[in-house]
Amino acid sequence: MATAAITKPGTGRERVLSLLLLLPSLVVFVLFLFWPLVRTFRLSTTGQDLFGRANRSVGLANFKAVLHDPEFGRVLAVTAGYVLLTVLPSILLALMLGLLLQHPLRGLRVLRSAFAMPFAYSVAAASVVFAALFNPAIGIANYLVTSLGFAPVNWLTQPGTALISIAITTIWMSLGYNMLVLLAGIGGVDEQLYEAARLDGAGTWRIAWSITIPMITPTLFFLIVVDTIHALQSFGQIHLLTRGGPTGHTTTLVYWIYHTAFANGASDYGTGSAQAIVLLVVVIAVTAIQFGVLERKVFYR
């Protein structure tokens, strides 16, 4: 008769050793996550003097000012538009490339490296490259547009194209990471499923739609959640390409916080902290909705 293994609790020495091993991570967590969050909550309930120093408690007045600000609705709309323009297109493009790269092709390793290369670029470097591409005088984007017989476009200074231009930049920067994650997910699909489908006469796209995509839904769900959070927190490309312009058409929640608390010598840290708490609530709410709605469609093997 088999006997169940009994796990003995660790000795005092083992507990101390465990705490010592966890200590560096706990210190980093407290210094760079927990304490800034506590500080933000505290600043969101205070008022500042001209130098940005907290000098009085104002309760929830900063939150009321944020929620009643005429700019709040427009900033939320810009942020939502930016998320919609970046998250799904980036994942779908990475998925299509990942499916294509699963087929035997010449120079497959070179292609995989080339498509994954954007993952190695910093936000600043990528933004500088796309600023040159979107330059109305010498950029490749306008060269292609004029070659098709259309008038040149002021990509980064025109309200109708500024947010789309930043979205294109973000999609390119996200493509490498998304594709690497999806390739790992596709590589984990059981080869026997493909063999059975081929024996039943299924074609390439039928296999992709009926087997590959359902089997990598956990990976797709992970990317949707992570990319959405990254989009809500985007700052570098917006600051370097448009600085929130023209006339606020690319001012997202994060850039709104920056403009309130830091830009042009501003020091309204109380209102900026309240805006940051609002952003935190938005991120938590969007993530909760995604878990509540999309996770039901995820197939966990």
Stockholm file with secondary structure:
# STOCKHOLM 1.0

chainA/1-301         MATAAITKPGTGRERVLSLLLLLPSLVVFVLFLFWPLVRTFRLSTTGQDLFGRANRSVGLANFKAVLHDPEFGRVLAVTAGYVLLTVLPSILLALMLGLLLQHPLRGLRVLRSAFAMPFAYSVAAASVVFAALFNPAIGIANYLVTSLGFAPVNWLTQPGTALISIAITTIWMSLGYNMLVLLAGIGGVDEQLYEAARLDGAGTWRIAWSITIPMITPTLFFLIVVDTIHALQSFGQIHLLTRGGPTGHTTTLVYWIYHTAFANGASDYGTGSAQAIVLLVVVIAVTAIQFGVLERKVFYR
#=GR chainA/1-301 SS CCCCCCCCCCCHHHHHHHHHHHHHHHHHHIIIIIHHHHHHHHHTTEEECTTSCEEEECTTHHHHHHHTCHHHHHHHHHHHHHHHHHHHHHHHHHHHHHHHTTSCCTTHHHHHHHHHGGGGSCHHHHHHHHHHHTCTTTCHHHHHHHHTTCCCCCTTTSHHHHHHHHHHHHHHHHHHHHHHHHHHHHHTSCHHHHHHHHHTTCCHHHHIIIIIHHHTHHHHHHHHHHHHHHHHTCCHHHHHHTTTCSTTTTCCHHHHHHHHHTGGGCCCHHHHHHHHHHHHHHHHHHHHHHHHHTGGGCCCC
#=GC SS_cons         CCCCCCCCCCCHHHHHHHHHHHHHHHHHHIIIIIHHHHHHHHHTTEEECTTSCEEEECTTHHHHHHHTCHHHHHHHHHHHHHHHHHHHHHHHHHHHHHHHTTSCCTTHHHHHHHHHGGGGSCHHHHHHHHHHHTCTTTCHHHHHHHHTTCCCCCTTTSHHHHHHHHHHHHHHHHHHHHHHHHHHHHHTSCHHHHHHHHHTTCCHHHHIIIIIHHHTHHHHHHHHHHHHHHHHTCCHHHHHHTTTCSTTTTCCHHHHHHHHHTGGGCCCHHHHHHHHHHHHHHHHHHHHHHHHHTGGGCCCC
//
